[in-house]
Amino acid sequence: MTTPDPDPRRTPGVETGGGVAPGETPPAEGGTHGISHPEPPELRKGWGAMPLVLIMAIVALVAVGLIAMVVALIA
């Protein structure tokens, strides 16, 4: 089991006085830039003509049915 506060005299890479030798710690910033993996292309698929026509036909049929119901109630 390791202790959270190790003895600095026994810690590898620590110089006398508490300093750290060059090369003992990783650099502050990475040497590479950019993304690590390619992002998927942005999908911009719109509605096709056939689904839009079907949706409009269904809406028209529902509207005609509602209008017919209103006319039947009034008459």
MDTraj code that builds the backbone (N, CA, C; nanometers):
import mdtraj as md
import numpy as np

residues = "MET THR THR PRO ASP PRO ASP PRO ARG ARG THR PRO GLY VAL GLU THR GLY GLY GLY VAL ALA PRO GLY GLU THR PRO PRO ALA GLU GLY GLY THR HIS GLY ILE SER HIS PRO GLU PRO PRO GLU LEU ARG LYS GLY TRP GLY ALA MET PRO LEU VAL LEU ILE MET ALA ILE VAL ALA LEU VAL ALA VAL GLY LEU ILE ALA MET VAL VAL ALA LEU ILE ALA".split()
xyz = np.array([
    [0.0843, -0.1173, 0.0000],
    [0.0000, 0.0000, 0.0000],
    [0.0889, 0.1236, 0.0000],
    [0.0557, 0.2217, -0.0824],
    [0.1341, 0.3437, -0.0873],
    [0.0695, 0.4502, -0.0002],
    [0.1517, 0.5353, 0.0534],
    [0.0993, 0.6433, 0.1364],
    [0.0760, 0.7655, 0.0486],
    [-0.0203, 0.8496, 0.0824],
    [-0.0460, 0.9667, 0.0002],
    [0.0658, 1.0705, 0.0072],
    [0.1481, 1.0653, 0.1102],
    [0.2578, 1.1610, 0.1259],
    [0.3877, 1.0831, 0.1437],
    [0.4509, 1.0398, 0.0339],
    [0.5707, 0.9573, 0.0468],
    [0.6893, 1.0370, 0.1003],
    [0.7834, 0.9649, 0.1522],
    [0.9053, 1.0259, 0.2051],
    [0.9867, 1.0824, 0.0886],
    [1.0150, 1.2129, 0.0846],
    [1.0860, 1.2695, -0.0287],
    [1.2277, 1.2158, -0.0452],
    [1.2858, 1.1630, 0.0603],
    [1.4221, 1.1082, 0.0487],
    [1.4217, 0.9775, -0.0281],
    [1.3073, 0.9091, -0.0318],
    [1.3003, 0.7792, -0.0995],
    [1.2235, 0.7861, -0.2306],
    [1.1757, 0.9029, -0.2704],
    [1.0994, 0.9177, -0.3929],
    [1.1951, 0.9253, -0.5110],
    [1.1799, 0.8385, -0.6111],
    [1.2718, 0.8438, -0.7250],
    [1.2524, 0.9708, -0.8063],
    [1.3600, 1.0249, -0.8586],
    [1.3560, 1.1419, -0.9450],
    [1.3597, 1.2745, -0.8725],
    [1.3529, 1.2734, -0.7373],
    [1.3560, 1.3975, -0.6617],
    [1.5000, 1.4261, -0.6231],
    [1.5458, 1.5457, -0.6567],
    [1.6813, 1.5853, -0.6205],
    [1.6821, 1.6399, -0.4788],
    [1.7988, 1.6574, -0.4263],
    [1.8086, 1.7161, -0.2924],
    [1.7553, 1.8580, -0.2980],
    [1.6818, 1.8959, -0.1995],
    [1.6194, 2.0269, -0.1969],
    [1.4769, 2.0225, -0.2493],
    [1.4304, 1.9081, -0.2964],
    [1.2922, 1.8932, -0.3388],
    [1.2674, 1.9194, -0.4867],
    [1.3712, 1.9507, -0.5655],
    [1.3524, 1.9734, -0.7077],
    [1.3386, 1.8433, -0.7843],
    [1.2973, 1.8532, -0.9069],
    [1.2809, 1.7367, -0.9920],
    [1.3775, 1.7485, -1.1084],
    [1.4448, 1.6407, -1.1395],
    [1.5416, 1.6402, -1.2487],
    [1.4707, 1.6585, -1.3822],
    [1.5363, 1.7249, -1.4791],
    [1.4741, 1.7413, -1.6101],
    [1.4435, 1.6062, -1.6740],
    [1.3283, 1.5942, -1.7353],
    [1.2885, 1.4703, -1.8001],
    [1.2154, 1.3736, -1.7098],
    [1.2018, 1.4038, -1.5823],
    [1.1329, 1.3145, -1.4889],
    [0.9810, 1.3323, -1.4934],
    [0.9352, 1.4479, -1.5372],
    [0.7910, 1.4728, -1.5434],
    [0.7492, 1.4887, -1.6888],
    [0.6252, 1.4592, -1.7209],
    [0.5793, 1.4766, -1.8591],
    [0.5690, 1.6255, -1.8932],
    [0.5712, 1.6591, -2.0212],
    [0.5575, 1.8001, -2.0590],
    [0.4203, 1.8547, -2.0226],
    [0.4129, 1.9864, -2.0074],
    [0.2865, 2.0488, -1.9678],
    [0.1825, 2.0402, -2.0778],
    [0.2251, 2.0401, -2.2039],
    [0.1322, 2.0344, -2.3151],
    [0.1722, 1.9213, -2.4083],
    [0.0749, 1.8678, -2.4785],
    [0.1025, 1.7612, -2.5732],
    [0.1762, 1.8143, -2.6957],
    [0.2490, 1.7282, -2.7600],
    [0.3224, 1.7687, -2.8780],
    [0.2404, 1.7611, -3.0049],
    [0.1212, 1.7059, -2.9960],
    [0.0343, 1.6956, -3.1132],
    [-0.0855, 1.7866, -3.0939],
    [-0.1528, 1.8179, -3.2010],
    [-0.2719, 1.9003, -3.1928],
    [-0.3785, 1.8427, -3.2845],
    [-0.4995, 1.8893, -3.2673],
    [-0.6095, 1.8409, -3.3497],
    [-0.6871, 1.7321, -3.2779],
    [-0.7769, 1.6699, -3.3519],
    [-0.8609, 1.5664, -3.2934],
    [-0.7888, 1.4325, -3.2986],
    [-0.8250, 1.3432, -3.2097],
    [-0.7574, 1.2145, -3.2023],
    [-0.8163, 1.1115, -3.2978],
    [-0.9374, 1.1335, -3.3441],
    [-1.0017, 1.0407, -3.4378],
    [-1.0890, 1.1215, -3.5323],
    [-1.1083, 1.0744, -3.6527],
    [-1.1906, 1.1516, -3.7466],
    [-1.3362, 1.1543, -3.7034],
    [-1.3978, 1.2695, -3.7190],
    [-1.5386, 1.2831, -3.6852],
    [-1.6238, 1.2371, -3.8032],
    [-1.7401, 1.1800, -3.7750],
    [-1.8262, 1.1366, -3.8864],
    [-1.8748, 1.2583, -3.9641],
    [-1.8971, 1.2424, -4.0933],
    [-1.9451, 1.3565, -4.1720],
    [-2.0845, 1.3984, -4.1258],
    [-2.1115, 1.5262, -4.1417],
    [-2.2413, 1.5781, -4.1004],
    [-2.3480, 1.5296, -4.1980],
    [-2.4509, 1.4668, -4.1434],
    [-2.5577, 1.4129, -4.2271],
    [-2.6627, 1.5199, -4.2499],
    [-2.6896, 1.5496, -4.3739],
    [-2.7911, 1.6487, -4.4085],
    [-2.8882, 1.5886, -4.5082],
    [-2.9532, 1.4845, -4.4678],
    [-3.0520, 1.4225, -4.5551],
    [-3.1870, 1.4842, -4.5241],
    [-3.2469, 1.5459, -4.6240],
    [-3.3783, 1.6055, -4.6064],
    [-3.4869, 1.5041, -4.6397],
    [-3.6090, 1.5493, -4.6238],
    [-3.7208, 1.4645, -4.6581],
    [-3.7272, 1.4494, -4.8091],
    [-3.7561, 1.3280, -4.8536],
    [-3.7755, 1.3044, -4.9963],
    [-3.9129, 1.3519, -5.0397],
    [-3.9385, 1.3506, -5.1694],
    [-4.0660, 1.3985, -5.2220],
    [-4.1809, 1.3045, -5.1844],
    [-4.1575, 1.1738, -5.1890],
    [-4.2653, 1.0780, -5.1639],
    [-4.3170, 1.0845, -5.0192],
    [-4.2332, 1.0866, -4.9163],
    [-4.2883, 1.0979, -4.7805],
    [-4.3671, 1.2268, -4.7591],
    [-4.3212, 1.3368, -4.8168],
    [-4.3951, 1.4625, -4.8022],
    [-4.5307, 1.4561, -4.8698],
    [-4.5385, 1.3943, -4.9862],
    [-4.6669, 1.3801, -5.0569],
    [-4.7615, 1.2930, -4.9758],
    [-4.7109, 1.1842, -4.9190],
    [-4.7959, 1.0962, -4.8376],
    [-4.8472, 1.1683, -4.7130],
    [-4.7618, 1.2434, -4.6480],
    [-4.8045, 1.3164, -4.5276],
    [-4.9104, 1.4200, -4.5638],
    [-4.8890, 1.4931, -4.6738],
    [-4.9884, 1.5927, -4.7151],
    [-5.1201, 1.5267, -4.7527],
    [-5.1162, 1.4094, -4.8155],
    [-5.2395, 1.3392, -4.8526],
    [-5.3159, 1.2955, -4.7276],
    [-5.2453, 1.2456, -4.6291],
    [-5.3118, 1.2035, -4.5045],
    [-5.3730, 1.3228, -4.4338],
    [-5.3000, 1.4344, -4.4276],
    [-5.3534, 1.5558, -4.3641],
    [-5.4772, 1.6040, -4.4387],
    [-5.4746, 1.5994, -4.5718],
    [-5.5903, 1.6421, -4.6505],
    [-5.7102, 1.5518, -4.6243],
    [-5.6878, 1.4199, -4.6166],
    [-5.7984, 1.3270, -4.5889],
    [-5.8581, 1.3511, -4.4504],
    [-5.7746, 1.3769, -4.3530],
    [-5.8247, 1.4040, -4.2177],
    [-5.9040, 1.5345, -4.2179],
    [-5.8526, 1.6355, -4.2877],
    [-5.9241, 1.7636, -4.2941],
    [-6.0593, 1.7469, -4.3621],
    [-6.0646, 1.6726, -4.4724],
    [-6.1922, 1.6488, -4.5424],
    [-6.2890, 1.5742, -4.4507],
    [-6.2382, 1.4769, -4.3777],
    [-6.3239, 1.4017, -4.2844],
    [-6.3784, 1.4897, -4.1739],
    [-6.2965, 1.5786, -4.1188],
    [-6.3447, 1.6686, -4.0134],
    [-6.4474, 1.7666, -4.0679],
    [-6.4225, 1.8185, -4.1865],
    [-6.5189, 1.9105, -4.2476],
    [-6.6513, 1.8385, -4.2730],
    [-6.6445, 1.7146, -4.3180],
    [-6.7673, 1.6358, -4.3438],
    [-6.8426, 1.6122, -4.2132],
    [-6.7712, 1.5886, -4.1030],
    [-6.8367, 1.5684, -3.9739],
    [-6.9067, 1.6959, -3.9273],
    [-6.8423, 1.8105, -3.9480],
    [-6.9031, 1.9383, -3.9080],
    [-7.0286, 1.9654, -3.9912],
    [-7.0217, 1.9395, -4.1223],
    [-7.1374, 1.9598, -4.2109],
    [-7.2507, 1.8665, -4.1705],
    [-7.2177, 1.7424, -4.1325],
    [-7.3219, 1.6451, -4.0929],
    [-7.3871, 1.6890, -3.9621],
    [-7.3131, 1.7491, -3.8714],
    [-7.3714, 1.7952, -3.7452],
    [-7.4605, 1.9172, -3.7653],
    [-7.4218, 2.0032, -3.8564],
    [-7.4997, 2.1253, -3.8802],
    [-7.6286, 2.0933, -3.9568],
    [-7.6221, 2.0046, -4.0510],
    [-7.7382, 1.9765, -4.1369],
    [-7.8407, 1.8904, -4.0706],
])
top = md.Topology()
chain = top.add_chain()
for i, resn in enumerate(residues, 1):
    res = top.add_residue(resn, chain, resSeq=i)
    for name in ("N", "CA", "C"):
        top.add_atom(name, md.element.get_by_symbol(name[0]), res)
traj = md.Trajectory(xyz[None], top)
